Amino acid sequence: MMPYGRSCIEAVEMQYATDLADPLLQVRDVVESFRSYQVIPPGWDETLRHAIAALSRLQASAQVSVLPAGLLPDLDLLVTAGLDRSSQVVDKVATQVADVLKETTIPGPAPEDDDWSFGEASAS
């Protein structure tokens, strides 16, 4: 049963936004750690591989093209060449990810909201 005032479409959109944001946030963490501090996080390549797989599945199943056309190939290039050998690609990926995240509304309260509650709790 959907919470009061929510439609099935809203629930799907919220899940889609969360599914989209999670791998993009992981990519952002890896790329910005390198860009800002020249730190290559442990397991960065595995993190990017998981993000590539998740974004590929999401893009295929949603039949929506919200990702910039070059993002997945650029992520593949980073995994193959390494962060420290692809500074232009790192910058490009950072910009692409930031642009998509700006357009993605993640469910829940926003920092500027007065009320940070998540709505009425349901005991279903």
C-alpha positions as a Python dict, from the first residue, in 0.01 Angstrom:
ca = {
    (1, 'M'): (0, 0, 0),
    (2, 'M'): (131, 342, -97),
    (3, 'P'): (166, 614, 169),
    (4, 'Y'): (-115, 869, 168),
    (5, 'G'): (-82, 1110, -121),
    (6, 'R'): (176, 904, -308),
    (7, 'S'): (114, 743, -641),
    (8, 'C'): (280, 435, -781),
    (9, 'I'): (461, 657, -1033),
    (10, 'E'): (609, 871, -755),
    (11, 'A'): (735, 560, -576),
    (12, 'V'): (901, 432, -894),
    (13, 'E'): (1057, 774, -960),
    (14, 'M'): (1188, 789, -603),
    (15, 'Q'): (1340, 442, -629),
    (16, 'Y'): (1490, 529, -967),
    (17, 'A'): (1644, 849, -825),
    (18, 'T'): (1796, 655, -536),
    (19, 'D'): (1922, 378, -765),
    (20, 'L'): (2076, 640, -993),
    (21, 'A'): (2229, 849, -715),
    (22, 'D'): (2400, 564, -525),
    (23, 'P'): (2653, 463, -794),
    (24, 'L'): (2704, 825, -898),
    (25, 'L'): (2789, 920, -541),
    (26, 'Q'): (3042, 636, -528),
    (27, 'V'): (3201, 759, -852),
    (28, 'R'): (3204, 1114, -717),
    (29, 'D'): (3379, 1001, -397),
    (30, 'V'): (3655, 825, -593),
    (31, 'V'): (3705, 1100, -849),
    (32, 'E'): (3691, 1392, -604),
    (33, 'S'): (3930, 1219, -361),
    (34, 'F'): (4180, 1201, -643),
    (35, 'R'): (4111, 1549, -783),
    (36, 'S'): (4112, 1729, -450),
    (37, 'Y'): (4379, 1541, -255),
    (38, 'Q'): (4561, 1319, -507),
    (39, 'V'): (4441, 1024, -297),
    (40, 'I'): (4355, 700, -472),
    (41, 'P'): (4109, 524, -242),
    (42, 'P'): (4163, 153, -173),
    (43, 'G'): (3947, -56, -404),
    (44, 'W'): (3874, 244, -629),
    (45, 'D'): (3877, 31, -943),
    (46, 'E'): (3629, -219, -797),
    (47, 'T'): (3408, 70, -685),
    (48, 'L'): (3406, 209, -1039),
    (49, 'R'): (3337, -136, -1188),
    (50, 'H'): (3035, -178, -958),
    (51, 'A'): (2913, 170, -1049),
    (52, 'I'): (2951, 96, -1421),
    (53, 'A'): (2752, -226, -1383),
    (54, 'A'): (2477, -57, -1177),
    (55, 'L'): (2446, 238, -1415),
    (56, 'S'): (2443, 9, -1718),
    (57, 'R'): (2163, -204, -1569),
    (58, 'L'): (1965, 102, -1469),
    (59, 'Q'): (1999, 264, -1807),
    (60, 'A'): (1897, -56, -1986),
    (61, 'S'): (1600, -134, -1762),
    (62, 'A'): (1465, 220, -1735),
    (63, 'Q'): (1491, 281, -2109),
    (64, 'V'): (1576, 641, -2024),
    (65, 'S'): (1892, 818, -2125),
    (66, 'V'): (1971, 1044, -1831),
    (67, 'L'): (2341, 971, -1832),
    (68, 'P'): (2574, 1173, -2053),
    (69, 'A'): (2663, 961, -2356),
    (70, 'G'): (3032, 941, -2272),
    (71, 'L'): (3009, 870, -1900),
    (72, 'L'): (3021, 488, -1908),
    (73, 'P'): (3304, 473, -2165),
    (74, 'D'): (3495, 736, -1965),
    (75, 'L'): (3454, 530, -1647),
    (76, 'D'): (3581, 225, -1835),
    (77, 'L'): (3881, 428, -1947),
    (78, 'L'): (3958, 532, -1590),
    (79, 'V'): (3946, 171, -1473),
    (80, 'T'): (4173, 62, -1758),
    (81, 'A'): (4424, 349, -1759),
    (82, 'G'): (4414, 450, -1393),
    (83, 'L'): (4321, 775, -1227),
    (84, 'D'): (4674, 913, -1226),
    (85, 'R'): (4716, 868, -1603),
    (86, 'S'): (4386, 1024, -1708),
    (87, 'S'): (4354, 1366, -1544),
    (88, 'Q'): (4144, 1510, -1829),
    (89, 'V'): (3906, 1214, -1813),
    (90, 'V'): (3888, 1244, -1433),
    (91, 'D'): (3785, 1609, -1472),
    (92, 'K'): (3532, 1523, -1742),
    (93, 'V'): (3376, 1244, -1532),
    (94, 'A'): (3359, 1475, -1229),
    (95, 'T'): (3168, 1734, -1433),
    (96, 'Q'): (2935, 1474, -1586),
    (97, 'V'): (2853, 1318, -1248),
    (98, 'A'): (2797, 1658, -1085),
    (99, 'D'): (2559, 1758, -1365),
    (100, 'V'): (2351, 1440, -1331),
    (101, 'L'): (2340, 1466, -951),
    (102, 'K'): (2218, 1826, -975),
    (103, 'E'): (1926, 1704, -1185),
    (104, 'T'): (1846, 1407, -961),
    (105, 'T'): (1607, 1462, -672),
    (106, 'I'): (1678, 1219, -393),
    (107, 'P'): (1377, 1146, -172),
    (108, 'G'): (1368, 1287, 176),
    (109, 'P'): (1397, 1628, 335),
    (110, 'A'): (1626, 1890, 183),
    (111, 'P'): (1865, 2096, 397),
    (112, 'E'): (1653, 2408, 343),
    (113, 'D'): (1332, 2236, 462),
    (114, 'D'): (1187, 2346, 796),
    (115, 'D'): (1042, 2000, 863),
    (116, 'W'): (1292, 1715, 841),
    (117, 'S'): (1043, 1439, 911),
    (118, 'F'): (980, 1177, 646),
    (119, 'G'): (603, 1196, 674),
    (120, 'E'): (363, 982, 868),
    (121, 'A'): (492, 644, 980),
    (122, 'S'): (287, 350, 866),
    (123, 'A'): (248, 32, 1069),
    (124, 'S'): (174, -193, 773),
}
